[in-house]
Amino acid sequence: MVEHKSEAVPWTTQQTLLGFILTLVPWVAVIGVLALLGQSKATQNAPLSFQADLGNAIFVFIFSSVIEGAFLIAPLYYANYIFRSITPHFRLALHTLGLRKFKVGRSLLLVVLLLLAILAVDNFYQYVITVWHLNLQTNDQVLLNHSKIAPISTYATLLAAVFVAPFCEEVFFRGFLFPGLCRSMPVGWATILSSLLFAIAHADPGSFAVLFIIGLALAFLRWRTNSLWPGIILHLINNGLGALLIVLVMHGVVKQ
């Protein structure tokens, strides 16, 4: 018998949607502007000097961390505000967001199985793009093009994607948004909707289908384990493998 793992959270659906809008609308706008700037820089053929690339890398890492950190504002505000009359309310807020203990053995098994499923979907997706000659460019390809001009800045982007993004995005999408949606709809629909919004937020049309599948896996993991930590682990490993592949391509170990 499968035990239903979801727990009702104290923030309302209205607060969930308001937090989503106030977070995602400016975030997607910033990502769009950065994408346009990246495309304009991609037309430059001259690589940056070491000093210029290093300075840009420091800025990229800090800026990427700040915009990823914006995902924490709404979840921490609503969770902390609702429990403000309870001591210690901040610890209770973190627990409600899903930063709690989990059954290690069972959860890590799910992480491994879901990771294998994600890798299979990604490989199939790449196969379809190649066989059908689809004109789709993913953010990974944009990064690889940018690495020819600014390799150190590319490393900074990858560091933020591996060590900052998984925590911030999981707190927002699976700690705040997903359980908030579960208050007004069945868990299946909440899983689908939160995964769609997760894919849209990345502003990466070329990887939309894969991002949606990743969102489904992470939402299922959050529901099944009742904790954010397994999802953070899965998110970190998935991003880490993607970053490793990009680095290997940059150094000519793997062909693009």
DOMISE-546318 format. One record per residue: residue in one letter; x, y, z of N, C-alpha, C in turn; residue number from 1. Coordinates in steps of 0.001 Angstrom, whole numbers. Layout:
# residues N
type,n.x,n.y,n.z,ca.x,ca.y,ca.z,c.x,c.y,c.z,seq
A,X,Y,Z,X,Y,Z,X,Y,Z,NUM
...
This chain:
# residues 256
type,n.x,n.y,n.z,ca.x,ca.y,ca.z,c.x,c.y,c.z,seq
M,841,-1199,0,0,0,0,878,1253,0,1
V,608,2184,-930,1397,3410,-1027,829,4454,-83,2
E,1691,4955,762,1258,5959,1731,1290,7336,1099,3
H,237,8094,1279,190,9452,763,1045,10333,1659,4
K,2029,11018,1037,3036,11717,1821,2808,13214,1944,5
S,1878,13776,1197,1738,15216,1199,1121,15704,2503,6
E,1552,16883,2923,1006,17525,4108,506,18909,3722,7
A,-606,19332,4304,-1143,20649,4005,-216,21717,4584,8
V,73,22735,3787,904,23844,4239,0,25012,4651,9
P,482,25912,5500,-389,26968,6019,-629,28125,5066,10
W,210,28313,4033,-52,29418,3115,-1135,29013,2124,11
T,-1952,29993,1756,-3106,29731,905,-2710,29631,-558,12
T,-3647,29169,-1385,-3407,29123,-2821,-3197,30524,-3372,13
Q,-3951,31490,-2844,-3786,32870,-3289,-2379,33383,-2968,14
Q,-1893,33088,-1772,-536,33488,-1409,498,32771,-2274,15
T,223,31519,-2604,1126,30753,-3473,1235,31407,-4841,16
L,92,31743,-5434,92,32348,-6766,708,33740,-6745,17
L,447,34505,-5684,1040,35835,-5576,2557,35743,-5448,18
G,3024,34807,-4619,4455,34608,-4478,5098,34166,-5784,19
F,4376,33330,-6538,4879,32875,-7833,5010,34038,-8808,20
I,3960,34848,-8907,3971,35969,-9853,5058,36977,-9506,21
L,5155,37347,-8233,6132,38343,-7812,7566,37843,-7965,22
T,7733,36534,-7994,9078,35963,-8155,9409,35690,-9613,23
L,8505,35019,-10316,8822,34519,-11651,8779,35581,-12735,24
V,7862,36536,-12655,7757,37524,-13728,9049,38333,-13868,25
P,9548,38953,-12799,10827,39666,-12950,11995,38725,-13237,26
W,11942,37503,-12693,13044,36557,-12903,13145,36163,-14365,27
V,12018,35844,-14993,12028,35484,-16412,12462,36675,-17255,28
A,12047,37886,-16859,12459,39083,-17594,13980,39246,-17559,29
V,14570,39041,-16379,16028,39146,-16252,16720,38080,-17093,30
I,16207,36847,-17040,16789,35764,-17826,16715,36072,-19319,31
G,15589,36657,-19748,15450,37012,-21157,16461,38049,-21589,32
V,16659,39068,-20750,17647,40114,-21058,19047,39519,-21120,33
L,19360,38656,-20165,20678,38015,-20153,20890,37148,-21388,34
A,19827,36466,-21830,19930,35632,-23032,20232,36482,-24262,35
L,19584,37641,-24360,19839,38551,-25484,21269,39076,-25447,36
L,21732,39424,-24237,23115,39894,-24096,24098,38792,-24463,37
G,23747,37541,-24059,24617,36419,-24386,24705,36184,-25881,38
Q,23585,36366,-26584,23588,36188,-28025,24430,37256,-28715,39
S,24363,38491,-28196,25166,39560,-28779,26655,39329,-28551,40
K,27010,38799,-27370,28417,38503,-27087,28910,37315,-27899,41
A,27965,36396,-28215,28363,35201,-28971,28857,35542,-30368,42
T,28476,36725,-30879,28927,37147,-32204,30355,37661,-32176,43
Q,30905,37916,-30986,32281,38357,-30873,33215,37162,-31064,44
N,34277,37376,-31824,35205,36301,-32108,36439,36335,-31220,45
A,36763,37503,-30689,37987,37641,-29910,37763,37183,-28471,46
P,38543,36212,-27985,38422,35777,-26590,38802,36899,-25635,47
L,38201,36878,-24452,38544,37860,-23435,39927,37562,-22874,48
S,40592,38616,-22408,41862,38415,-21726,41609,37701,-20403,49
F,42677,37135,-19824,42523,36411,-18564,41941,37316,-17485,50
Q,42465,38555,-17382,41994,39469,-16341,40529,39838,-16551,51
A,40162,40122,-17800,38771,40488,-18089,37837,39309,-17847,52
D,38269,38119,-18241,37443,36922,-18060,37280,36604,-16574,53
L,38357,36741,-15795,38286,36471,-14356,37352,37449,-13665,54
G,37469,38719,-13994,36573,39720,-13405,35129,39472,-13773,55
N,34913,39103,-15030,33554,38798,-15479,33020,37552,-14787,56
A,33906,36570,-14541,33497,35328,-13868,33021,35602,-12446,57
I,33749,36459,-11732,33346,36810,-10365,31978,37478,-10372,58
F,31794,38399,-11320,30497,39078,-11427,29387,38089,-11778,59
V,29666,37181,-12719,28662,36207,-13154,28228,35313,-11995,60
F,29205,34840,-11215,28858,33952,-10100,28021,34679,-9054,61
I,28432,35894,-8701,27680,36658,-7696,26282,36986,-8208,62
F,26209,37450,-9458,24914,37830,-10020,24003,36618,-10158,63
S,24550,35500,-10614,23755,34273,-10760,23240,33813,-9401,64
S,24078,33921,-8378,23673,33511,-7028,22566,34403,-6498,65
V,22659,35700,-6814,21640,36653,-6340,20300,36378,-7003,66
I,20291,36171,-8318,19000,35959,-8985,18421,34591,-8625,67
E,19286,33602,-8363,18782,32320,-7866,18259,32481,-6444,68
G,18948,33295,-5649,18513,33540,-4278,17159,34215,-4195,69
A,16751,34892,-5283,15428,35529,-5296,14316,34497,-5153,70
F,14604,33235,-5501,13610,32177,-5339,13291,31918,-3865,71
L,14167,32336,-2970,13959,32063,-1547,13078,33102,-862,72
I,12886,34255,-1495,12210,35369,-821,10767,35022,-455,73
A,9976,34631,-1450,8559,34334,-1188,8379,33160,-231,74
P,9073,32023,-445,8902,30901,491,9260,31260,1927,75
L,10394,31910,2130,10821,32241,3494,9926,33306,4105,76
Y,9463,34244,3275,8594,35295,3807,7277,34711,4298,77
Y,6588,33954,3447,5273,33436,3827,5372,32414,4955,78
A,6346,31487,4865,6476,30468,5899,6841,31089,7242,79
N,7739,32056,7227,8162,32700,8471,7068,33608,9018,80
Y,6365,34317,8130,5326,35254,8552,4161,34527,9214,81
I,3778,33391,8645,2628,32647,9177,2916,32108,10572,82
F,4173,31719,10829,4533,31133,12120,5172,32152,13072,83
R,4995,33456,12795,5695,34483,13562,5344,34480,15048,84
S,4165,33965,15410,3743,33964,16811,4222,32733,17579,85
I,4945,31833,16872,5415,30593,17481,6930,30655,17663,86
T,7426,30144,18762,8863,30107,19021,9321,28647,19105,87
P,10392,28251,18364,11119,29048,17363,10434,28944,15999,88
H,9945,30041,15474,9118,29989,14271,9940,29740,13003,89
F,11191,30216,12958,11969,30049,11738,12280,28574,11479,90
R,12588,27831,12527,12859,26400,12368,11604,25673,11888,91
L,10452,26062,12412,9197,25465,11978,8911,25815,10523,92
A,9256,27038,10126,9055,27465,8743,9885,26605,7790,93
L,11146,26369,8130,12015,25537,7292,11486,24107,7213,94
H,11000,23597,8327,10443,22237,8356,9224,22139,7448,95
T,8364,23153,7479,7159,23147,6654,7499,23242,5176,96
L,8574,23948,4842,9005,24045,3449,9606,22736,2937,97
G,9871,21795,3841,10374,20496,3416,11814,20214,3791,98
L,12463,21158,4496,13845,20948,4923,13824,20146,6220,99
R,13567,18860,6069,13370,17966,7200,14047,16621,6938,100
K,14077,15783,7949,14701,14470,7831,13922,13594,6845,101
F,14614,12589,6308,13984,11653,5385,14625,10276,5551,102
K,13913,9257,5066,14435,7890,5119,15495,7728,4039,103
V,16749,7629,4470,17881,7708,3555,17866,6593,2511,104
G,17769,5331,2942,17868,4217,2012,16833,4264,907,105
R,15574,4370,1279,14483,4380,303,14555,5605,-595,106
S,14889,6751,0,14936,7993,-770,16067,7997,-1779,107
L,17246,7507,-1383,18375,7481,-2301,18138,6492,-3437,108
L,17413,5416,-3164,17042,4483,-4229,16159,5186,-5257,109
L,15203,5975,-4780,14350,6744,-5677,15164,7757,-6468,110
V,16137,8390,-5820,16999,9359,-6496,17731,8688,-7656,111
V,18292,7519,-7412,19034,6795,-8454,18116,6401,-9600,112
L,16953,5849,-9285,16022,5414,-10332,15530,6595,-11169,113
L,15190,7696,-10499,14711,8872,-11225,15824,9512,-12050,114
L,17058,9485,-11531,18182,10017,-12291,18388,9214,-13571,115
L,18311,7896,-13474,18448,7047,-14660,17333,7336,-15666,116
A,16115,7560,-15149,14992,7880,-16037,15224,9216,-16741,117
I,15714,10201,-16010,15980,11519,-16597,17061,11418,-17674,118
L,18124,10674,-17389,19204,10510,-18365,18700,9800,-19612,119
A,17821,8808,-19437,17256,8094,-20585,16411,9036,-21437,120
V,15581,9843,-20785,14747,10806,-21515,15615,11817,-22255,121
D,16664,12295,-21598,17548,13290,-22212,18251,12706,-23432,122
N,18738,11468,-23312,19404,10830,-24453,18437,10608,-25611,123
F,17204,10197,-25294,16195,10007,-26334,15867,11336,-27005,124
Y,15775,12395,-26207,15481,13732,-26734,16586,14187,-27688,125
Q,17845,13980,-27296,18965,14351,-28163,18943,13523,-29453,126
Y,18560,12266,-29340,18464,11400,-30519,17400,11925,-31489,127
V,16243,12301,-30949,15159,12831,-31785,15599,14108,-32491,128
I,16272,15001,-31766,16744,16249,-32360,17707,15967,-33513,129
T,18599,14991,-33300,19592,14659,-34327,18950,14009,-35550,130
V,18083,13029,-35321,17475,12282,-36433,16532,13165,-37243,131
W,15763,13992,-36570,14796,14845,-37257,15383,16199,-37667,132
H,16650,16426,-37349,17337,17673,-37711,16549,18904,-37232,133
L,16120,18838,-35976,15352,19935,-35417,16263,21128,-35107,134
N,15798,22307,-35443,16582,23526,-35215,16313,24045,-33804,135
L,16852,23329,-32820,16664,23700,-31420,18023,23938,-30774,136
Q,18136,25066,-30095,19376,25380,-29386,19093,25446,-27893,137
T,19816,24649,-27124,19629,24619,-25681,20597,25580,-24999,138
N,20346,25838,-23723,21247,26695,-22964,22641,26090,-22862,139
D,22733,24762,-22886,24044,24112,-22866,24859,24495,-24103,140
Q,24200,24530,-25251,24896,24911,-26474,25310,26373,-26448,141
V,24461,27226,-25869,24807,28645,-25717,26041,28789,-24833,142
L,26070,28013,-23732,27223,28054,-22828,28497,27586,-23532,143
L,28389,26535,-24332,29559,26028,-25048,30086,27060,-26040,144
N,29193,27752,-26707,29614,28813,-27619,30288,29951,-26855,145
H,29727,30266,-25691,30285,31339,-24868,31644,30943,-24298,146
S,31852,29651,-24060,33103,29185,-23466,34295,29436,-24382,147
K,34062,29573,-25679,35151,29838,-26606,35692,31253,-26431,148
I,34850,32138,-25892,35236,33531,-25684,35646,33781,-24242,149
A,34908,33169,-23293,35134,33423,-21870,35025,32114,-21090,150
P,36046,31279,-21114,35971,29976,-20431,35832,30086,-18915,151
I,36516,31039,-18286,36436,31166,-16830,35024,31592,-16417,152
S,34422,32477,-17180,33049,32903,-16899,32083,31726,-17049,153
T,32378,30845,-17994,31547,29647,-18175,31634,28753,-16952,154
Y,32847,28589,-16401,33005,27805,-15175,32194,28420,-14033,155
A,32183,29743,-13953,31427,30421,-12892,29936,30153,-13031,156
T,29438,30180,-14262,28026,29881,-14514,27698,28451,-14102,157
L,28591,27523,-14429,28373,26125,-14085,28406,25909,-12572,158
L,29304,26591,-11868,29369,26469,-10406,28056,26906,-9768,159
A,27505,28033,-10246,26229,28503,-9707,25106,27524,-10028,160
A,25146,26945,-11229,24101,26003,-11642,24133,24720,-10814,161
V,25314,24324,-10371,25451,23066,-9640,25241,23249,-8143,162
F,25791,24313,-7565,25803,24427,-6108,24817,25450,-5526,163
V,24273,26327,-6345,23330,27339,-5842,21914,27049,-6320,164
A,21762,26819,-7622,20431,26638,-8210,19627,25493,-7607,165
P,20203,24305,-7381,19383,23200,-6866,18683,23524,-5551,166
F,19388,24147,-4618,18774,24469,-3330,17688,25532,-3483,167
C,18021,26633,-4154,17071,27746,-4273,15828,27341,-5050,168
E,16006,26640,-6153,14867,26254,-6986,14001,25200,-6315,169
E,14614,24291,-5581,13809,23291,-4883,12974,23909,-3775,170
V,13545,24855,-3042,12781,25529,-1990,11563,26228,-2598,171
F,11750,26868,-3753,10638,27604,-4356,9616,26687,-5020,172
F,10077,25832,-5925,9143,25046,-6740,8544,23859,-5997,173
R,9356,23154,-5224,8854,21971,-4527,8597,22189,-3050,174
G,9193,23228,-2459,8930,23516,-1057,7763,24467,-855,175
F,7610,25408,-1795,6579,26448,-1669,5446,26276,-2683,176
L,5789,26236,-3970,4765,26226,-5020,3974,24921,-5064,177
F,4667,23805,-5141,3990,22509,-5279,3020,22217,-4132,178
P,3438,22287,-2853,2475,22018,-1775,1393,23083,-1680,179
G,1701,24311,-2108,666,25348,-2127,-418,25029,-3134,180
L,-23,24519,-4301,-999,24111,-5317,-1809,22906,-4859,181
C,-1179,22044,-4054,-1879,20852,-3559,-3059,21199,-2664,182
R,-3097,22411,-2161,-4217,22825,-1310,-5511,22964,-2096,183
S,-5406,23254,-3399,-6616,23523,-4177,-6827,22565,-5340,184
M,-5932,21571,-5498,-6080,20622,-6607,-5455,19292,-6227,185
P,-5827,18218,-6931,-5213,16913,-6657,-3708,16960,-6874,186
V,-3001,16086,-6191,-1543,16099,-6249,-1030,15877,-7670,187
G,-1761,15106,-8473,-1343,14870,-9854,-1326,16146,-10671,188
W,-2393,16932,-10553,-2458,18200,-11286,-1452,19201,-10743,189
A,-1241,19187,-9438,-233,20077,-8838,1158,19721,-9344,190
T,1416,18435,-9509,2698,17972,-10042,2902,18466,-11461,191
I,1870,18318,-12293,1965,18734,-13698,2127,20244,-13808,192
L,1299,20999,-13077,1340,22455,-13184,2670,23003,-12671,193
S,3129,22520,-11530,4397,23017,-10987,5559,22666,-11910,194
S,5474,21523,-12589,6528,21118,-13521,6519,21987,-14772,195
L,5329,22340,-15251,5223,23257,-16390,5841,24611,-16051,196
L,5514,25128,-14868,6048,26425,-14454,7553,26354,-14248,197
F,8037,25223,-13746,9472,25014,-13571,10183,25056,-14922,198
A,9605,24415,-15932,10209,24396,-17264,10166,25785,-17899,199
I,9044,26474,-17754,8904,27811,-18332,9907,28776,-17710,200
A,10108,28660,-16400,10985,29586,-15676,12423,29544,-16174,201
H,12845,28432,-16766,14230,28327,-17228,14463,29049,-18556,202
A,13387,29477,-19194,13500,30238,-20447,14437,29544,-21440,203
D,14264,28241,-21578,15103,27424,-22456,14190,26576,-23332,204
P,13624,27167,-24412,12675,26423,-25253,13253,25127,-25806,205
G,14546,25114,-26090,15161,23931,-26655,15173,22747,-25713,206
S,15122,23010,-24409,15145,21928,-23408,13834,21817,-22643,207
F,12771,22451,-23147,11515,22521,-22392,10992,21132,-22023,208
A,10984,20210,-22980,10426,18878,-22729,11198,18146,-21637,209
V,12533,18226,-21691,13356,17555,-20685,13182,18218,-19325,210
L,13124,19540,-19300,12930,20259,-18039,11586,19898,-17403,211
F,10563,19717,-18230,9257,19322,-17712,9329,17939,-17065,212
I,10019,17017,-17707,10180,15670,-17141,10967,15733,-15830,213
I,12006,16551,-15797,12781,16720,-14563,11891,17270,-13458,214
G,11038,18235,-13802,10112,18800,-12826,9161,17753,-12271,215
L,8665,16877,-13146,7783,15787,-12697,8510,14878,-11703,216
A,9753,14531,-12034,10529,13650,-11156,10776,14293,-9800,217
L,11108,15566,-9799,11406,16265,-8543,10151,16453,-7690,218
A,9021,16746,-8333,7778,16895,-7588,7339,15558,-6987,219
F,7480,14491,-7768,7148,13157,-7254,8037,12811,-6054,220
L,9313,13142,-6161,10249,12851,-5076,9891,13643,-3828,221
R,9486,14882,-4012,9064,15716,-2865,7824,15127,-2201,222
W,6870,14689,-3007,5635,14119,-2473,5889,12787,-1795,223
R,6724,11958,-2422,6914,10606,-1911,7771,10560,-647,224
T,8780,11428,-558,9684,11406,598,9299,12406,1674,225
N,8402,13363,1313,7970,14404,2247,9141,15263,2717,226
S,10170,15364,1895,11350,16157,2231,11917,16774,958,227
L,12574,17920,1100,13218,18564,-45,14602,18010,-337,228
W,15249,17445,682,16649,17060,526,16883,16037,-588,229
P,16062,14998,-736,16296,14080,-1860,16205,14783,-3217,230
G,15253,15709,-3351,15129,16456,-4597,16329,17353,-4837,231
I,16835,17967,-3777,18034,18800,-3908,19217,17950,-4361,232
I,19329,16741,-3797,20407,15838,-4191,20276,15450,-5664,233
L,19060,15065,-6072,18837,14689,-7467,19110,15867,-8402,234
H,18633,17036,-8042,18823,18247,-8838,20312,18561,-8973,235
L,21041,18455,-7862,22476,18741,-7859,23239,17752,-8735,236
I,22928,16459,-8618,23630,15445,-9421,23334,15646,-10904,237
N,22072,15905,-11234,21697,16105,-12633,22422,17305,-13234,238
N,22414,18428,-12511,23121,19613,-12993,24626,19378,-13036,239
G,25124,18621,-12045,26550,18332,-12010,26998,17505,-13202,240
L,26203,16513,-13584,26540,15699,-14752,26508,16537,-16025,241
G,25521,17424,-16120,25456,18314,-17279,26653,19241,-17344,242
A,27057,19779,-16183,28217,20670,-16129,29493,19916,-16486,243
L,29610,18683,-15995,30787,17873,-16298,30898,17615,-17799,244
L,29776,17325,-18440,29779,17080,-19882,30238,18329,-20636,245
I,29759,19503,-20199,30157,20752,-20845,31659,20972,-20698,246
V,32197,20718,-19505,33631,20887,-19272,34435,19926,-20146,247
L,33963,18680,-20272,34660,17704,-21100,34651,18118,-22570,248
V,33545,18688,-23025,33478,19187,-24405,34418,20374,-24574,249
M,34456,21257,-23583,35344,22416,-23641,36795,22009,-23797,250
H,37178,20898,-23167,38571,20447,-23207,38824,19407,-24294,251
G,37823,19171,-25144,38013,18280,-26279,37991,16805,-25937,252
V,37634,16458,-24705,37584,15042,-24303,36387,14368,-24956,253
V,35287,15116,-25068,34057,14614,-25689,33702,15537,-26842,254
K,33285,14979,-27951,32886,15795,-29095,31474,16316,-28899,255
Q,31250,17526,-29364,29939,18156,-29223,28936,17517,-30180,256
